[in-house]
Amino acid sequence: MMTLLVQGWGVLPIIVGGMVVYVSRRKHLLITLLSLEFIVLGMYCFMLGWLEGVGHEMYFSLLFLTMSVCEGTLGLSVLVSMIRTHGNDYFEGFSIIQC
């Protein structure tokens, strides 16, 4: 049980750091996507440590990892299409009405 607490407190700065970057740097889509992936990585490490500490199977962690990879792929495809059409990844120059 003690390793579960250490695992949780060790991963908490990763999740909080990702949230701080997500809230403070919202001009670029790439920085936003990287901070979201950082949060997901922290959640995955916490979940992996929790499942290992409790003694459950790791199937849910594999499902979570698969869904996070799909989320990252969709985010990168939106980033590439946005750069191809608008030339940059600034949210300020992006308007839904023009599309």
Contacts in CASP RR format, 6 or more apart in sequence:
PFRMAT RR
TARGET T0000
AUTHOR 0000-0000-0000
METHOD contacts of the structure
MODEL  1
MMTLLVQGWGVLPIIVGGMVVYVSRRKHLLITLLSLEFIVLGMYCFMLGW
LEGVGHEMYFSLLFLTMSVCEGTLGLSVLVSMIRTHGNDYFEGFSIIQC
3 53 0 8 1.000
4 49 0 8 1.000
4 50 0 8 1.000
4 53 0 8 1.000
4 54 0 8 1.000
7 45 0 8 1.000
7 46 0 8 1.000
7 49 0 8 1.000
7 50 0 8 1.000
8 46 0 8 1.000
8 49 0 8 1.000
8 50 0 8 1.000
11 42 0 8 1.000
11 45 0 8 1.000
11 46 0 8 1.000
12 46 0 8 1.000
14 38 0 8 1.000
14 39 0 8 1.000
14 41 0 8 1.000
14 42 0 8 1.000
14 45 0 8 1.000
15 39 0 8 1.000
15 42 0 8 1.000
15 43 0 8 1.000
15 46 0 8 1.000
17 35 0 8 1.000
17 38 0 8 1.000
18 35 0 8 1.000
18 38 0 8 1.000
18 39 0 8 1.000
19 35 0 8 1.000
19 39 0 8 1.000
21 31 0 8 1.000
21 34 0 8 1.000
21 35 0 8 1.000
21 38 0 8 1.000
22 32 0 8 1.000
22 35 0 8 1.000
22 36 0 8 1.000
22 39 0 8 1.000
25 31 0 8 1.000
25 32 0 8 1.000
25 35 0 8 1.000
26 32 0 8 1.000
26 91 0 8 1.000
27 90 0 8 1.000
27 91 0 8 1.000
27 92 0 8 1.000
28 89 0 8 1.000
28 90 0 8 1.000
28 91 0 8 1.000
29 78 0 8 1.000
29 79 0 8 1.000
29 82 0 8 1.000
29 89 0 8 1.000
29 91 0 8 1.000
30 79 0 8 1.000
30 89 0 8 1.000
33 72 0 8 1.000
33 75 0 8 1.000
33 76 0 8 1.000
33 79 0 8 1.000
36 71 0 8 1.000
37 68 0 8 1.000
37 72 0 8 1.000
40 68 0 8 1.000
40 71 0 8 1.000
43 64 0 8 1.000
44 61 0 8 1.000
44 64 0 8 1.000
44 65 0 8 1.000
44 68 0 8 1.000
47 60 0 8 1.000
47 61 0 8 1.000
47 64 0 8 1.000
48 58 0 8 1.000
48 61 0 8 1.000
51 57 0 8 1.000
51 58 0 8 1.000
51 60 0 8 1.000
51 61 0 8 1.000
52 58 0 8 1.000
79 89 0 8 1.000
82 89 0 8 1.000
82 94 0 8 1.000
83 89 0 8 1.000
85 99 0 8 1.000
86 93 0 8 1.000
86 94 0 8 1.000
END
